[in-house]
Amino acid sequence: MSLILPKRTLSRRQLLQLSGLSGVGFLLGGCGTNLFSDNLRQISEPLNQRLEALLLSQKPVPEFPVSAIEADKLLINSFDFTPQIDPAQFRLKIDGEVSNPMQLSMGDIEKLPLTSMVIRHVCVEGWAAIVQWGGVRLRDLVALVQPKSNVRYVYFKSADGYYESWDIASAVHPQTLMAYQKNGQPLSVDNGAPMRLASPIKLGYKQSKWVTQITFVSNLLPLKGYWEDQGYEWFAGL
């Protein structure tokens, strides 16, 4: 596997000072409000994506102590309904432009190294919660399936019909997890069981619940994500 990741050549402060564009991007991503015209969005969104990709580092985000967990502050959101998935029948399909496509049961996944992290989950609606997530690092799954060198994006398909896409650099960040635990307990159905995305570098709507399929591709498809296709920012980085 030889994925091409963005190199960090300028500091975040330097890029913000030079561009003068990131503020536009953040406003466009805020709470899904339609503050600007579609024409402005079409101009600013690609620039915002490139800027944020440059800002992204593989350096871990500082975590919180377990004592800081805010157990009651993680609100339950879904765009439609809560699917019921039999863990015994569940299979995570990983395919696309990879050398070794596979389907993994929860038993297979739980045999992989468990990573736990206490991070802040931030929702575009304006609320946040400190949560402990446990699961397998997405980069460990990437190592198993071996994406082709031209892969740039990852798509996530969920059991409720939700769909998302990420850049590959964010997907292999060391704190991007396919989580099956929350606050030290098995993940509940409302929170995305049997498996969901969890990461400190993306807004909440990028962290799909009930993920059933991960697909690696070299180009973004016409459909980028459920909320993004309705005007939300695609990169949605923190």
Residue frames as qw, qx, qy, qz and C-alpha x, y, z in Angstrom:
[[0.000, 0.890, 0.456, 0.000, 0.00, 0.00, 0.00],
 [0.429, -0.094, 0.033, 0.898, 1.43, 3.38, -0.93],
 [0.056, 0.856, 0.512, 0.040, -1.26, 5.99, -0.42],
 [0.337, 0.354, 0.001, 0.872, -0.47, 9.61, -1.24],
 [0.313, -0.746, -0.515, 0.283, -1.28, 11.84, 1.76],
 [0.149, 0.923, 0.050, 0.352, -1.25, 15.65, 1.88],
 [0.629, 0.003, -0.338, 0.700, 1.92, 17.20, 3.24],
 [0.263, -0.913, -0.283, 0.130, 1.72, 19.91, 5.90],
 [0.608, 0.297, 0.005, 0.737, 4.00, 22.69, 4.70],
 [0.034, -0.483, 0.087, -0.871, 2.44, 25.77, 6.37],
 [0.012, -0.163, -0.764, 0.624, 1.03, 26.38, 9.80],
 [0.040, 0.666, 0.744, 0.034, -2.74, 26.73, 10.28],
 [0.093, -0.799, -0.187, 0.564, -2.28, 30.42, 11.21],
 [0.160, -0.379, 0.500, 0.762, -0.22, 31.07, 8.08],
 [0.104, 0.281, 0.836, 0.459, -2.77, 29.43, 5.82],
 [0.015, -0.769, -0.613, 0.182, -5.67, 31.29, 7.37],
 [0.126, -0.727, 0.033, 0.674, -3.83, 34.59, 6.99],
 [0.149, -0.236, 0.642, 0.714, -2.89, 33.89, 3.40],
 [0.092, 0.348, 0.868, 0.341, -6.21, 32.56, 2.18],
 [0.253, 0.105, 0.169, -0.947, -8.84, 34.79, 3.74],
 [0.546, -0.025, -0.581, -0.603, -11.22, 32.08, 2.51],
 [0.288, -0.092, -0.928, 0.217, -11.55, 29.70, 5.42],
 [0.206, 0.195, 0.501, -0.818, -14.05, 31.92, 7.20],
 [0.580, 0.189, -0.289, -0.738, -16.35, 31.63, 4.23],
 [0.521, 0.064, -0.840, -0.138, -16.00, 27.87, 4.34],
 [0.108, -0.116, -0.822, 0.547, -16.78, 27.68, 8.04],
 [0.391, 0.214, 0.233, -0.864, -19.87, 29.86, 7.62],
 [0.609, 0.158, -0.525, -0.573, -21.12, 27.67, 4.82],
 [0.477, -0.007, -0.876, 0.078, -20.71, 24.62, 7.05],
 [0.076, -0.057, 0.627, -0.773, -22.45, 26.12, 10.08],
 [0.387, 0.270, 0.668, -0.576, -25.76, 24.44, 11.00],
 [0.329, 0.344, 0.803, 0.359, -26.71, 23.97, 7.35],
 [0.170, 0.780, 0.321, -0.510, -28.02, 27.53, 7.07],
 [0.579, 0.516, 0.420, 0.472, -28.30, 28.96, 3.60],
 [0.233, -0.776, -0.081, 0.580, -26.41, 32.21, 4.19],
 [0.023, -0.534, 0.482, 0.694, -24.93, 32.49, 0.72],
 [0.737, 0.436, -0.123, -0.501, -25.98, 31.70, -2.79],
 [0.950, 0.044, 0.295, 0.089, -25.32, 28.36, -4.43],
 [0.622, 0.722, -0.131, 0.276, -22.96, 30.13, -6.83],
 [0.123, -0.805, 0.488, -0.314, -20.74, 31.31, -3.98],
 [0.817, -0.326, 0.458, -0.134, -20.77, 27.84, -2.48],
 [0.911, 0.372, 0.114, 0.139, -19.62, 26.33, -5.77],
 [0.391, 0.789, -0.309, 0.358, -16.66, 28.73, -5.82],
 [0.264, -0.713, 0.510, -0.402, -15.61, 28.50, -2.18],
 [0.926, -0.242, 0.212, -0.199, -16.19, 24.81, -1.43],
 [0.903, 0.295, -0.144, 0.277, -13.32, 23.39, -3.58],
 [0.249, 0.680, -0.387, 0.572, -10.93, 26.03, -2.19],
 [0.578, -0.573, 0.339, -0.472, -12.05, 25.26, 1.35],
 [0.997, -0.060, 0.039, -0.034, -11.51, 21.52, 0.81],
 [0.731, 0.454, -0.268, 0.434, -7.96, 22.05, -0.44],
 [0.062, -0.695, 0.387, -0.602, -7.14, 24.40, 2.43],
 [0.749, -0.454, 0.293, -0.382, -8.45, 22.02, 5.08],
 [0.980, 0.130, -0.098, 0.117, -6.67, 19.05, 3.49],
 [0.481, 0.576, -0.376, 0.544, -3.41, 20.97, 3.84],
 [0.342, -0.627, 0.368, -0.596, -4.20, 21.74, 7.47],
 [0.942, -0.242, -0.050, -0.225, -4.85, 18.10, 8.29],
 [0.068, 0.617, -0.763, 0.183, -2.09, 16.41, 10.23],
 [0.780, -0.087, -0.615, -0.079, -1.68, 12.79, 11.21],
 [0.145, 0.251, -0.652, 0.700, -0.67, 14.03, 14.67],
 [0.314, -0.489, -0.811, 0.067, -3.11, 12.75, 17.31],
 [0.241, -0.682, -0.100, -0.683, -5.54, 15.25, 18.81],
 [0.003, 0.250, -0.721, 0.646, -5.11, 15.69, 22.60],
 [0.505, -0.381, -0.733, -0.251, -7.58, 13.53, 24.51],
 [0.449, -0.595, 0.169, -0.644, -9.53, 14.01, 27.73],
 [0.058, -0.212, 0.909, -0.355, -9.26, 11.95, 30.94],
 [0.272, -0.339, -0.882, -0.184, -11.96, 9.35, 31.57],
 [0.138, -0.482, -0.603, 0.621, -13.21, 11.54, 34.42],
 [0.116, 0.313, -0.105, -0.937, -14.21, 14.20, 31.86],
 [0.030, -0.252, -0.871, -0.421, -16.74, 11.96, 30.06],
 [0.377, 0.101, 0.194, -0.900, -20.13, 13.66, 29.69],
 [0.192, 0.115, 0.973, 0.053, -22.36, 10.60, 29.66],
 [0.276, 0.630, 0.672, -0.274, -25.67, 12.40, 29.18],
 [0.106, 0.705, -0.087, -0.696, -24.63, 15.02, 26.65],
 [0.073, -0.149, 0.793, 0.586, -24.34, 12.88, 23.51],
 [0.595, 0.321, 0.230, -0.700, -27.68, 13.45, 21.81],
 [0.533, 0.157, 0.812, 0.179, -29.28, 10.85, 19.57],
 [0.374, 0.591, -0.162, -0.696, -29.60, 12.01, 15.98],
 [0.471, 0.095, 0.810, 0.337, -30.61, 10.13, 12.86],
 [0.159, 0.185, -0.350, -0.904, -31.82, 11.30, 9.48],
 [0.581, -0.081, -0.533, -0.610, -34.61, 8.75, 9.18],
 [0.875, -0.352, -0.103, -0.316, -34.99, 5.60, 11.29],
 [0.329, -0.605, 0.713, -0.135, -33.02, 3.32, 13.61],
 [0.746, 0.236, -0.563, -0.266, -32.19, 0.04, 11.87],
 [0.777, -0.422, 0.418, -0.206, -32.14, -3.18, 13.85],
 [0.560, 0.552, -0.616, -0.056, -29.10, -5.29, 12.94],
 [0.952, -0.304, 0.007, -0.032, -28.49, -8.82, 14.24],
 [0.163, -0.810, 0.556, 0.090, -24.84, -8.74, 15.44],
 [0.693, -0.157, 0.696, 0.102, -24.53, -12.47, 14.73],
 [0.678, 0.542, 0.464, 0.178, -25.48, -11.94, 11.08],
 [0.094, 0.960, -0.095, -0.247, -23.64, -8.62, 10.65],
 [0.782, 0.072, 0.258, 0.563, -20.85, -8.44, 8.10],
 [0.015, -0.853, 0.122, 0.507, -18.77, -5.34, 7.37],
 [0.785, 0.455, 0.302, 0.293, -18.08, -5.33, 3.63],
 [0.202, -0.777, 0.274, 0.529, -14.87, -3.59, 2.53],
 [0.712, 0.367, 0.507, 0.319, -14.39, -3.26, -1.21],
 [0.230, 0.946, -0.041, -0.226, -13.67, -0.88, -4.09],
 [0.595, 0.697, -0.365, 0.165, -10.22, -0.23, -5.48],
 [0.514, -0.636, 0.551, -0.167, -8.40, -2.59, -3.11],
 [0.344, 0.417, -0.830, -0.134, -6.20, -5.65, -3.53],
 [0.225, -0.054, -0.948, 0.218, -7.91, -7.71, -0.86],
 [0.503, -0.342, -0.110, -0.786, -11.66, -7.07, -0.51],
 [0.256, -0.042, -0.919, 0.297, -13.23, -8.77, 2.47],
 [0.556, -0.555, -0.259, -0.562, -16.26, -9.19, 4.69],
 [0.230, 0.222, -0.746, 0.584, -15.70, -9.20, 8.44],
 [0.543, -0.593, -0.579, -0.137, -17.98, -10.47, 11.20],
 [0.351, -0.854, 0.162, -0.348, -18.03, -8.75, 14.58],
 [0.899, -0.373, 0.159, 0.165, -15.98, -11.69, 15.86],
 [0.738, 0.358, 0.075, 0.567, -13.35, -10.98, 13.21],
 [0.097, 0.810, -0.036, 0.577, -13.31, -7.28, 14.05],
 [0.605, -0.755, 0.127, -0.219, -13.06, -7.83, 17.80],
 [0.921, -0.136, 0.071, 0.358, -9.93, -9.92, 17.25],
 [0.484, 0.603, -0.032, 0.633, -8.17, -6.84, 15.86],
 [0.373, -0.069, -0.439, 0.815, -6.35, -4.46, 18.25],
 [0.178, -0.830, -0.528, -0.035, -8.82, -2.44, 20.33],
 [0.299, 0.215, -0.120, 0.922, -8.16, 1.31, 20.52],
 [0.237, -0.775, -0.567, 0.144, -9.93, 3.50, 23.09],
 [0.277, 0.214, -0.013, 0.937, -10.01, 7.30, 23.10],
 [0.086, -0.733, -0.551, 0.390, -11.81, 10.04, 25.04],
 [0.247, 0.125, 0.328, 0.903, -12.60, 12.89, 22.64],
 [0.274, 0.435, 0.313, -0.799, -15.06, 15.70, 22.08],
 [0.286, 0.428, 0.781, 0.354, -17.89, 14.90, 19.67],
 [0.060, 0.390, 0.055, -0.917, -19.00, 18.13, 17.97],
 [0.370, 0.567, 0.731, 0.085, -22.35, 18.48, 16.20],
 [0.195, 0.278, 0.336, 0.879, -23.01, 21.05, 13.50],
 [0.296, -0.738, -0.527, -0.299, -26.20, 21.92, 15.42],
 [0.042, -0.754, 0.234, -0.613, -24.06, 23.64, 18.07],
 [0.756, -0.569, 0.222, -0.234, -23.79, 21.07, 20.86],
 [0.467, 0.511, -0.705, 0.154, -20.85, 18.90, 21.93],
 [0.857, -0.455, 0.111, -0.216, -20.11, 16.00, 24.29],
 [0.030, 0.613, -0.788, 0.060, -16.97, 14.32, 25.62],
 [0.950, 0.024, 0.026, -0.310, -17.25, 10.62, 24.84],
 [0.346, -0.471, 0.798, 0.147, -15.07, 7.55, 25.17],
 [0.832, 0.385, -0.170, -0.361, -15.10, 5.45, 22.00],
 [0.487, -0.406, 0.763, 0.122, -13.58, 1.99, 21.59],
 [0.845, 0.470, 0.170, -0.191, -13.03, 0.07, 18.39],
 [0.780, 0.018, 0.361, 0.511, -10.64, -0.76, 15.61],
 [0.051, -0.641, 0.214, 0.735, -8.64, 1.93, 13.88],
 [0.721, 0.632, 0.133, -0.250, -9.75, 2.39, 10.29],
 [0.241, 0.760, -0.587, -0.143, -6.10, 2.44, 9.28],
 [0.409, -0.270, 0.869, -0.064, -5.82, -1.16, 10.54],
 [0.705, 0.439, 0.527, -0.179, -8.65, -2.17, 8.20],
 [0.442, 0.834, -0.234, -0.233, -6.93, -0.22, 5.40],
 [0.113, -0.597, 0.789, 0.094, -3.79, -2.27, 5.98],
 [0.596, 0.055, 0.793, -0.112, -5.82, -5.48, 5.61],
 [0.657, 0.615, 0.422, -0.113, -7.54, -4.64, 2.33],
 [0.494, -0.256, 0.415, 0.720, -4.59, -2.77, 0.77],
 [0.416, 0.825, 0.240, -0.297, -6.09, 0.05, -1.33],
 [0.704, 0.454, 0.201, 0.507, -4.53, 0.81, -4.70],
 [0.455, -0.212, -0.077, 0.862, -2.06, 3.70, -4.80],
 [0.001, 0.306, 0.339, 0.890, -4.53, 5.94, -6.66],
 [0.342, -0.654, -0.674, -0.014, -7.21, 5.77, -3.93],
 [0.118, 0.320, -0.160, 0.926, -8.13, 9.23, -2.59],
 [0.498, -0.271, 0.097, -0.818, -11.56, 8.81, -1.00],
 [0.073, -0.084, -0.973, 0.200, -13.55, 6.42, 1.19],
 [0.513, -0.282, -0.283, -0.760, -17.31, 5.92, 1.10],
 [0.093, 0.002, 0.875, -0.476, -19.36, 4.65, 4.03],
 [0.496, -0.249, -0.540, -0.633, -22.76, 3.02, 3.51],
 [0.234, -0.136, 0.706, -0.654, -25.13, 2.59, 6.46],
 [0.047, 0.268, 0.962, 0.010, -28.01, 0.24, 7.13],
 [0.179, 0.668, 0.519, -0.502, -30.49, 3.12, 7.30],
 [0.522, 0.722, 0.367, 0.266, -29.59, 4.41, 3.82],
 [0.161, -0.946, 0.158, 0.231, -27.23, 7.13, 5.09],
 [0.842, 0.297, 0.070, 0.446, -24.05, 7.58, 3.09],
 [0.253, -0.919, 0.169, 0.250, -20.84, 9.55, 3.56],
 [0.808, 0.428, -0.097, 0.393, -17.47, 10.11, 1.91],
 [0.488, -0.810, 0.164, 0.280, -14.13, 11.08, 3.47],
 [0.414, 0.771, -0.483, 0.031, -10.71, 11.95, 2.13],
 [0.890, 0.025, -0.427, 0.159, -8.24, 9.11, 2.61],
 [0.303, 0.399, -0.508, 0.701, -5.92, 11.17, 4.87],
 [0.487, -0.380, 0.284, -0.733, -8.72, 11.71, 7.40],
 [0.925, -0.093, -0.229, -0.289, -9.73, 8.05, 7.15],
 [0.835, 0.082, -0.420, 0.346, -6.25, 6.83, 8.14],
 [0.128, -0.692, 0.357, -0.615, -5.80, 9.40, 10.92],
 [0.319, 0.120, -0.884, 0.321, -4.71, 7.40, 14.01],
 [0.206, 0.159, 0.664, -0.701, -7.87, 8.47, 15.91],
 [0.619, 0.128, -0.272, -0.726, -10.41, 7.56, 13.25],
 [0.257, -0.108, 0.933, -0.227, -12.15, 4.47, 14.61],
 [0.580, -0.209, -0.600, -0.511, -14.77, 2.01, 13.54],
 [0.195, -0.301, 0.641, -0.678, -16.24, 2.02, 17.03],
 [0.601, -0.282, -0.691, -0.285, -18.25, -0.73, 18.74],
 [0.479, -0.455, -0.592, 0.462, -17.96, 0.58, 22.30],
 [0.035, -0.723, -0.061, -0.688, -19.09, 3.80, 23.97],
 [0.367, -0.664, 0.358, -0.544, -17.96, 4.87, 27.44],
 [0.121, -0.379, 0.892, -0.214, -16.55, 1.40, 28.09],
 [0.612, 0.194, 0.671, -0.371, -19.79, -0.43, 27.24],
 [0.388, 0.259, 0.764, 0.445, -21.02, -2.15, 24.06],
 [0.101, 0.042, -0.237, -0.965, -22.37, 0.40, 21.62],
 [0.424, 0.399, 0.649, -0.490, -26.15, 0.82, 21.83],
 [0.431, 0.500, 0.671, 0.338, -28.40, 0.56, 18.80],
 [0.088, 0.956, 0.260, -0.104, -29.31, 4.27, 19.07],
 [0.235, -0.827, 0.346, 0.377, -25.64, 5.18, 18.98],
 [0.459, 0.657, -0.482, -0.353, -24.95, 3.12, 15.85],
 [0.505, -0.281, 0.816, -0.029, -24.47, -0.54, 16.86],
 [0.903, -0.324, -0.009, 0.283, -22.98, -2.73, 15.82],
 [0.629, -0.124, 0.162, 0.750, -20.43, -0.34, 14.28],
 [0.172, 0.959, 0.224, 0.002, -20.03, 3.39, 13.62],
 [0.538, 0.494, -0.145, 0.668, -17.41, 5.96, 12.74],
 [0.455, -0.859, -0.153, 0.178, -15.84, 8.02, 15.55],
 [0.639, 0.283, -0.002, 0.715, -13.18, 10.70, 15.13],
 [0.275, -0.716, -0.257, 0.588, -12.02, 13.94, 16.79],
 [0.235, -0.269, 0.364, 0.860, -11.20, 15.57, 13.43],
 [0.105, -0.283, -0.665, -0.683, -14.67, 15.61, 11.82],
 [0.453, -0.122, 0.182, -0.864, -18.06, 17.10, 12.64],
 [0.526, -0.004, 0.760, -0.383, -20.72, 14.70, 13.85],
 [0.767, 0.451, 0.142, -0.434, -22.59, 14.31, 10.57],
 [0.463, 0.585, -0.649, -0.147, -19.44, 12.77, 9.02],
 [0.118, -0.308, 0.903, -0.276, -19.42, 10.04, 11.69],
 [0.653, -0.040, -0.492, -0.575, -21.88, 7.58, 10.19],
 [0.551, -0.218, 0.682, -0.428, -23.75, 5.14, 12.38],
 [0.833, 0.201, 0.468, -0.215, -24.73, 1.53, 11.47],
 [0.259, 0.666, -0.567, -0.409, -21.93, 1.28, 8.89],
 [0.903, 0.080, 0.406, -0.112, -22.23, -1.86, 6.76],
 [0.806, 0.410, 0.216, 0.368, -19.91, -1.13, 3.83],
 [0.241, -0.795, 0.249, 0.498, -16.63, 0.75, 3.30],
 [0.768, 0.513, 0.297, 0.244, -15.60, 1.41, -0.30],
 [0.388, -0.577, 0.265, 0.668, -12.28, 2.87, -1.47],
 [0.582, 0.716, 0.354, 0.156, -12.31, 4.93, -4.67],
 [0.547, -0.009, 0.140, 0.825, -9.95, 7.16, -6.63],
 [0.030, -0.269, -0.217, -0.938, -12.54, 9.87, -7.42],
 [0.293, 0.212, 0.549, -0.754, -15.49, 11.41, -5.63],
 [0.131, 0.407, 0.858, 0.284, -18.80, 10.11, -6.94],
 [0.130, -0.508, -0.319, -0.789, -21.72, 12.43, -7.84],
 [0.641, -0.679, -0.237, -0.268, -23.30, 11.61, -4.47],
 [0.313, 0.531, -0.557, 0.557, -20.87, 12.79, -1.76],
 [0.134, -0.102, -0.796, 0.581, -22.91, 12.43, 1.42],
 [0.064, -0.656, -0.750, -0.044, -26.49, 12.65, 2.63],
 [0.147, -0.858, -0.263, 0.416, -26.16, 16.13, 4.17],
 [0.298, -0.397, 0.392, 0.775, -23.43, 17.33, 1.80],
 [0.159, 0.303, 0.739, 0.581, -25.73, 16.72, -1.14],
 [0.111, -0.834, -0.535, -0.083, -28.14, 19.14, 0.55],
 [0.142, 0.899, -0.030, 0.414, -25.51, 21.88, 0.95],
 [0.667, -0.719, 0.159, 0.115, -23.44, 20.99, 4.01],
 [0.108, 0.797, -0.584, -0.107, -19.68, 21.33, 3.77],
 [0.911, 0.185, -0.363, -0.059, -18.01, 18.15, 2.52],
 [0.481, 0.380, -0.636, 0.469, -14.70, 18.23, 4.43],
 [0.638, -0.656, -0.174, -0.364, -16.29, 19.26, 7.75],
 [0.682, 0.111, -0.516, 0.507, -13.00, 19.17, 9.63],
 [0.502, -0.847, -0.176, 0.005, -12.39, 20.30, 13.22]]
